[in-house]
Amino acid sequence: MKVSVVKCSTYDEEKVYAAVKKSIDLLGGIDKFVKKGQKVLIKPNLLMAAKPNKHVTTHPAVVGAIVRLVNQCGATATIGDNPFGTKFDTLVDKTGMKKVADRYGANLSSLYKKKRAHKQFTLCGDVFDYDAVINVPKLKTHVLTKFTGAVKNLYGLIFGMTKFKHHVKHKNPVNFSKNVLDLHHIFKDKIVLNIMDGIVGMDGNGPSGGNLRHTNIIMASSDALCMDKVACDLVSLDRVPLLQHATIPKISVVGDKVKPIKFKSPNTYKRIMLFVTFQRHFMDRPVIVEKKCISCMQCIRACSVNTIVKVKKGKRTYPFIVDRKCIRCYCCHEHCPEKAITLKKGKLRHLVRIKAWFHTT
């Protein structure tokens, strides 16, 4: 399975277009994946209503380049995602997707018109109305799954608030990753192409509170797992649960030669079965930093087990995390727009003497 890697160090629209086109040409050209008259869904990572320069979401320059290429095929492009917590109009405006759609004549969709039950998932049924899907993730780390790329980006295709039920049911990062793999299997035939925005990535406590890293690459592949494997190799991330439990085809990397860089992993220890009873006390716990908190209560809306409560302090009301109820899914950390939730060491981590006993993520 081919994975193309193309150097690109800027978000200048024409340079990004050239890099995206080259990455697809190395796989056989856009005509191999998109046909005239098709309805094509372009699915970026729109985690939250963050400006493009925050690099939390897929950059509009990358999405714009894909829309242009889809248009050239005589197909109809729609930019869509089904994220949590923000009105869709606000989301697409702040992330720059509306400007892309207006400029290049693409449609916008929240994928919220219909839902479809499929075994353990409730899916955005709108997705199945499209002839093809182009998956456009961002290169980032993730405090729960260690890495979020093409496969994890499909989590946005779970319908609405039902996303959080899976965090409750699959608390173990390994089990959660297996759940994401099941989701990938459902959409595998629908996704014709994956294009990763790796011009500026994020390491540390991603996917929203990490450190920006200039990785200077655009990647493309028809196989999401293969692209994620190459991406993790390029940023020196190993022991990623999702990749450890997946069957990955033989990979052929084409394009530019890129020197690997070292991404900092999230500073969280994840459970192993030996410590399943006490794992929550070893794992890092989310704590609200009141000096940074703007009391938007986004964390309360993101919590799937209602473990965050409102506390009155003086004239202000702050959210407060009840630690004994917390399942360590880190959704509050992921969706905080102000990076006001930090991760502190678990209460029992000082007891650990052999680091190899734990999965570091």
C-alpha angles and dihedrals in degrees: 000000000000124000117183123208120194127181117239123159102179141050092226102141098231094045091048090049090052091049094047092047091049092049090054094041088057087061095048104284134282092282088068091064107027126047132199114274096018124134107232126195115208108202114195127177103265098170095161143343095283127146116252092249090064088065093213091121135042108283116252091228089065093046091046091054091053092048090053092052092047090050090053089059091057092248128131116247126210123184109212145163137155105218129162135257108012134081107257094234090055091045097053092042096052096041092051095245093120092057090051092049093047093046098048102028099250126151124238125221135179088199087229102120096093141006132211129204115225117173105285096000138072102210137196097261092199089076091070091059090070125084093218140008126214110201114211112185131174122238104247145136121243128213093222106032097026092229135040119194138123099333096043090047088070089069086084088069091069107102118260120292093356085087090079095055088071092056089055094046097041104041094153109086090223093053091044090052090050088052090054089050089055088053091050090053090057094054099033096103093043094056109079097174141016120203119183125209101218099151090106114012134178131237134176115039099004155178090071109349101050136102122279115243126189100227093162100207142119116201133192137184140148087229118068096198093051092050092049090050092052091045092052091048091051093053095038097243112152135175093038105170095217092055094040091060099040131090104236122193123228108285131219114193115207134179130037123010110241126191110232117246129202117251117200110239121229110275093240129112114218127211128265123196094255089068098032093126095053101025096116089062091054096045121084113265126221116242128183117236103214094198090064098035117106093188093242088144091218088136091059091053091047095052111101096194100044093242096140118083136183117255125191114225115174109309094339135076119219133186116246127197115224098216098199090062097042115113094195096241090137094215089135091055091046095052101040106116093200100046086241094144116080129187117237127192116272116259094248100040092100087067092064113102101166110057093192090070089076135061106242112213 
